[in-house]
Amino acid sequence: MSNEKITFRLHAVQRMFERNISAEEVRYALDTGEMIEEYPDDTPYPSCLILGCYMGRVIHVVAANNSLDEEKIVITVYEPDPSEWDPECRKRI
């Protein structure tokens, strides 16, 4: 696992609770997942959408990268809706 600090925004924690997604699943996605979208103009830090899979469960994590402080900021987490994503959950349909 990365030594990078992970900060969970309140919104992310609320969504994780509502969706029964654990911090372990999110950390695993951040460490091993695939960046599928980039949002370089987000403020105060650029962010991205990460596709992760933990024990067969697919999740998306939106996280910002505060490279100055070596910190990932988790903004939200969800299971991709099959009606909005391709079968591999990599591209919006």
C-alpha positions as CSV (number, residue, x, y, z in Angstrom):
1,M,0.0,0.0,0.0
2,S,1.0,3.6,-0.7
3,N,2.4,5.8,2.1
4,E,0.3,8.6,0.8
5,K,-2.1,10.1,3.3
6,I,-5.8,9.5,2.5
7,T,-8.4,12.1,3.7
8,F,-12.1,11.2,3.4
9,R,-14.4,14.2,2.9
10,L,-17.7,14.1,4.9
11,H,-19.6,13.6,1.7
12,A,-17.5,10.5,0.9
13,V,-18.0,9.1,4.4
14,Q,-21.8,9.6,4.2
15,R,-21.9,7.9,0.8
16,M,-19.7,5.0,2.0
17,F,-22.1,4.4,4.9
18,E,-25.2,4.6,2.7
19,R,-23.7,2.3,0.1
20,N,-22.0,-0.1,2.5
21,I,-18.6,0.6,1.0
22,S,-15.7,0.1,3.5
23,A,-12.5,2.3,3.8
24,E,-10.6,-0.9,3.0
25,E,-12.4,-1.2,-0.4
26,V,-11.6,2.5,-1.1
27,R,-7.9,2.2,-0.1
28,Y,-7.6,-0.9,-2.3
29,A,-9.1,0.9,-5.2
30,L,-6.8,3.9,-4.7
31,D,-3.7,1.6,-4.6
32,T,-4.6,-0.9,-7.4
33,G,-7.4,0.7,-9.4
34,E,-7.4,2.2,-12.9
35,M,-7.9,5.9,-13.5
36,I,-10.6,6.1,-16.1
37,E,-11.4,9.9,-16.2
38,E,-9.3,12.9,-15.3
39,Y,-10.7,16.3,-14.1
40,P,-7.6,18.5,-14.3
41,D,-9.5,21.8,-13.8
42,D,-11.1,20.8,-10.5
43,T,-10.3,23.0,-7.6
44,P,-8.6,23.3,-5.3
45,Y,-6.8,20.1,-6.7
46,P,-7.1,18.2,-9.9
47,S,-9.2,15.0,-9.4
48,C,-9.9,11.8,-11.2
49,L,-12.3,8.9,-11.3
50,I,-10.8,5.5,-10.3
51,L,-12.2,2.1,-11.2
52,G,-11.5,-0.4,-8.5
53,C,-12.5,-4.0,-7.8
54,Y,-12.3,-5.5,-4.3
55,M,-13.2,-9.2,-3.9
56,G,-15.4,-9.0,-7.0
57,R,-17.2,-5.8,-6.1
58,V,-16.7,-2.9,-8.6
59,I,-16.6,0.6,-7.2
60,H,-15.8,4.1,-8.5
61,V,-13.8,6.5,-6.4
62,V,-13.6,10.2,-7.2
63,A,-10.4,11.5,-5.6
64,A,-8.4,14.7,-5.7
65,N,-4.6,14.7,-5.6
66,N,-2.9,17.1,-3.3
67,S,0.7,16.4,-4.4
68,L,2.2,19.1,-2.3
69,D,1.1,17.3,0.9
70,E,1.3,13.8,-0.6
71,E,-2.4,13.4,0.1
72,K,-5.3,11.8,-1.7
73,I,-8.7,13.4,-0.9
74,V,-11.7,11.0,-1.4
75,I,-14.6,13.1,-2.6
76,T,-17.2,10.4,-3.3
77,V,-17.6,6.6,-3.8
78,Y,-20.2,4.6,-5.5
79,E,-21.0,1.4,-7.4
80,P,-21.4,2.2,-11.1
81,D,-24.9,2.0,-12.4
82,P,-25.0,-0.5,-15.3
83,S,-27.5,1.7,-17.2
84,E,-24.9,4.6,-17.2
85,W,-21.7,2.6,-17.8
86,D,-20.3,0.1,-20.3
87,P,-20.1,-3.6,-19.1
88,E,-16.6,-3.0,-17.8
89,C,-17.6,0.2,-16.0
90,R,-14.8,2.2,-17.8
91,K,-16.8,4.4,-20.2
92,R,-20.1,6.2,-19.8
93,I,-22.8,5.2,-22.2
